[in-house]
Amino acid sequence: MAVDATQPYDDQNIFARILRGEIPSRKVYEDDFSLAFHDINPQSPTHILVIPKGAYVSWDDFTAKASDAEIAGFVRAVGHVARDAGLVAPGYRLLANTGTHSHQEVPHLHVHIMAGRPLGPLLAR
C-alpha cells in the first residue's frame, strides 16, 4: 500500500523499528544522523537503503523540518555509502519515493541506492 506523504509520522513503521533495534538489518553504515542497510527485497544486485534517524515521513517533510546539520549529514551519508560500496565509477541510481503517486511503501524518508548492473531507463515510456 502506498503512503500519503502528508500523514503524521507513524513510529511503528518498519524503519522506526529498525532504528530502535526491534527488527534486525544488515547494516552497512551508521552515524549520528543516518543508518544504511541492505534492502530485504533487492531490485538490483546492490540495493541499499539510507534513512535519517529523525522521524520524517518524506523528502518534503525532512527538508521542511530537519536541521541544517541533519540535512547535511544525511546527504553526506548517501555519498559515503555509495563511495564505500565502490559504486561511483560504474554508476548508481538514487531513488526517493514520496507519496501515493510514487508508490512510497514505508512512511519514513528513505533513499534507495541501486547498482550492480545497467538499470535501464527510470520510467517505462
Residue, then its C-alpha position, 0 to 999 in steps of 0.5 A: m500500500a502506498v503512503d500519503a506523504t502528508q500523514p503524521y509520522d507513524d513510529q511503528n513503521i518498519f524503519a522506526r523499528i529498525l532504528r530502535g533495534e526491534i527488527p534486525s538489518r544488515k547494516v552497512y553504515e551508521d552515524d549520528f544522523s543516518l543508518a544504511f542497510h541492505d534492502i530485504n527485497p533487492q531490485s538490483p544486485t546492490h540495493i541499499l537503503v539510507i534513512p535519517k534517524g529523525a522521524y520524517v515521513s518524506w523528502d518534503d517533510f525532512t527538508a521542511k523540518a530537519s536541521d541544517a546539520e541533519i540535512a547535511g549529514f544525511v546527504r553526506a551519508v548517501g555519498h559515503v555509502a555509495r563511495d564505500a560500496g565502490l559504486v561511483a565509477p560504474g554508476y548508481r541510481l538514487l531513488a526517493n519515493t514520496g507519496t501515493h503517486s510514487h508508490q512510497e511503501v514505508p512512511h519514513l524518508h528513505v533513499h534507495i541506492m541501486a547498482g550492480r548492473p545497467l538499470g535501464p531507463l527510470l520510467a517505462r515510456 
